[in-house]
Amino acid sequence: MPSEVDGFTYGAVTPVAAYLMACLGSALGLRCVVRTMHHRQGWKPGWLALGAASIGCGIWTMHFIAMTGFTMEWTPIAYDVWLTVLSLAVAITVVSVGVFIVGYCGSSLGVLATAGMITGLGVAAMHYMGMAAMNFDGHVRYSTTGVTLSVLVAIAAATAALWAAVSIKGFRSSLAASLVMAVAVTGMHYTGMAAATFHSDHLEGYEVGGRSPLSLLLPMLVGPAIFLTLATVVVMFDPVLVAGDPQDHTPDSRRQAAPHPDATASSKHHDGPAPSRVDLFSDAPDPSRPPPSRTSRR
């Protein structure tokens, strides 16, 4: 990019904030998928949808938080509203496809490769749709090598995230996986930005159409941020994720199914049916037993 283009107008604020949102979305999505893969209770499609929406919102929010720090000296930047909204829908849709494929088809190598490729291509499409939503006095040229590298990074990040979702169960492991995934997703964004070269057309009387970044992106970021907050509350206070699924605790069920030691000991001393209460605590004869035989004395 020419020197007149600045991708870090606010310094480290926008990349750090973008990375944190990617971490949040990834962590929530992984925990939701873990909820369906390793616990039996709950509505599986609902948890998969919540996880996919969390990952999609996290990736989309990461992208446009990073774009608020992108400026050009020679022209203002505006964004097409509908194309920006469409990029959010694409992000959630493609992530949902990948998550549902893994959630219902398993974690074999072929399934992970297919789901990861679909999800990665969708994430890359969301990025370049967001770039196409920019309106400014100029045009963009992309490096083929840079675009290819960004797409490969997106596919690798998506495949790794889906593998972690079906293979990792513990909270700490899921958190570590989300941190790595956020690095890959954020790296994909800045790799795609590095592949772009912006040139000015210097058109006299050119008017930028659309909404400015602050007037469009900040209000639009409120919705996904609220959704991620609500998803955080749902995941944090879910009783199964907090306490575990009681059906998965086999030692307890085995202990309940095992016979009592006293019952086992008593069964060894009695070959027939257990004596009734009358036999043990009464002198009255048992009607079920035959009367004793009488012998005469001589």
C-alpha positions, 0 to 999 in steps of 0.5 A: 500500500502507498504511504498515504494509506494507513491501516493503524490510524489509532495505533494498537487499539483497533488490532487489539480490540479486533483480536479480542472480539475474535477470541470471544466469538471463537471461545463461545462457538467452541464451547457450544459445539463441545456442549453438543459433542460431549454432553447428551442433554439439550437441543443439539440444533440450537446449540450448534446454531448458537455456536455458529452465530457466535463464531460468525459474529466474532469474525465479522466484528473483528474485520470491521473493528480493524477497518475503523482504523483504516484511512486514506489521506487523499479521500474519505471512505464510506461503506455500502450499507446493504453489502456490509450487512450481506457480509455479516449474513455470509459469515454466519451462514458459511460458519453454520454450514461447517459447524453443522457438518461436523456436528452431525457427520463426525470428526473424520479427516474427510469431514473436517477437510470439507467443512474447513474448506467451506468455512474458510472460503466463506470467511475469506468471502466475507472479508473481500465483500467487506472490502468491496463495500468501501466507496472512495475516490480510487480503486483497489488492486490485489496481489494474487499471491497475497489473496491466495495466502489469505484464503489458505490461512482462512481455510487452515484457521477454520479447519483447526477451529472445527477440529478443536471443537470436536476434539477438545472438551476441557475449558482451558483447552477450549480457551487456548484453542480460541486464542490460537484461532483468533490469531489465525483469523486476525492474521488472515484479515491483515494478510488480505489487507497487505495483498491490496494496493489502493490507488487514487483516481483523482476524479474532480467533483467525486462524491463518496456514496454510502455511510462513513465508518463511524456513522455506519460501523459503530452502530452496526457493531452494537448488535453483534456485541450485544448478541455475543454478550447474551451468548456469553451469559447463556454459556457461562450459566449453562448447568451442563457445561458448569456441572457436567452431564450426569449421564456421563458419570459412569462411576455413579451409575455403577455404584447405584446399580451394584447390589448392597453388600448385606443383600449379597451376604444374606443371599449366600445363607438362604437358598430359598426365598427370603423369610417373611416378617412372620417367620422372624418376629412371631411364634405363630406357625408359618402356613406355607410350611407343612406341619411336623410329623408325629411319631408315637412312643412305644 
